[in-house]
Amino acid sequence: MSDTPLPLAGLTVIDASTLFAGPLAARLLGDYGAEVIKVEAPAGDPVRGFGHAQDGVPLLWKVLGRNKKSVVLDLREPAGAERFLRLVSRADALIENFRPGTLERWGLGPDVLAAANPRLVLARVTAFGQDGPYARRPGFGTLAEAMSGLAAMSGEPGGPPLLPSFPLGDAVAGLHAALAVLIGLRARDTIGTGQVADVAITETLIGALGAQLTVYEHLGVKPERIGNRSHNSAPRDVYRCADGRWVAVSASAHSIAERIVRLVGRPELSAEPWFATGSGRAAHRELLDEAVRPWIAARKRDEVIAEFERAEAAVAPIYEVDDVLADPQFAARGLTVAVPDAELGTVRMPGLPFRLSATPGRIGWAGPPVGAHTEEVTGEGEA
């Protein structure tokens, strides 16, 4: 596998973004062979100060900065901006997430970048996009989670809105930004020039929530907070077992719902007219939970899972992180990999996010120290 060509080999991507969304997009491209040059201010990406550290070395950065070359440039200074433009002139894509107008203020706006490299694909990742009344507001994924409708529809009935405890909005935007770069590069083959991809974290998350805007526009219906349940099917919830452990059950498909009610001794429910559709079952979620919950509560988790599997019904244990690492399915697929690292020797982290049969990706190294590649990439020291 070490000699297999990487699918994005030959592409050069400059990652001038910070924290999560933009850096995730660049990391995805680097996982599949793009040369990713991480341009950092002298203080480094703020994400280096997030989360846990081992011997003073930040572990989140090791994961988010993998396969990247770190170059220190102060873009606010003329010398740093000049070196940056030299990097841009030979790059295929640039990912940045400065507040709109910042690059322009530094003399590095899209027109200047395009003059240096007409074939450059520029991905601009911000909370609200490059225009509109909120464009210049500072913003992070949390604001998108709040303003997209996600928080309002998350949480228990009658309880407060619920924000995710991890950067979900940034993760969704990062995936979209990587896709936007690849689409821009593909379009370059046709039109001969690069272009600007305007990626708003709020908009990508709104799109990921499905048809809620369409439903409201046509029917005036707003999503309600229903905890772990679903508006589209039932039974769907987390259930406590006799040994105090938890399982998650999902019955999105009609056939799965039938198997579940047969398993728990309530086959007559499947004959009800409302049972035939996901929305019908969702409207009767209380009744279905009254059948499922006590059956699960009377059995230990291993027994519940074994019985569901025999019935070919969908169930999963609620895992903590140590359970994830011990699971045989994840182990068989090589969920984690030990990545070489100059500071810690090796760092174990999640592997590639998807597998390509002919041109798999590769993780060459963990996130490097600040400016570790400045001289290699620019031929000069920091600027």
Disulfide bonds with the S-S distance in Angstrom:
none
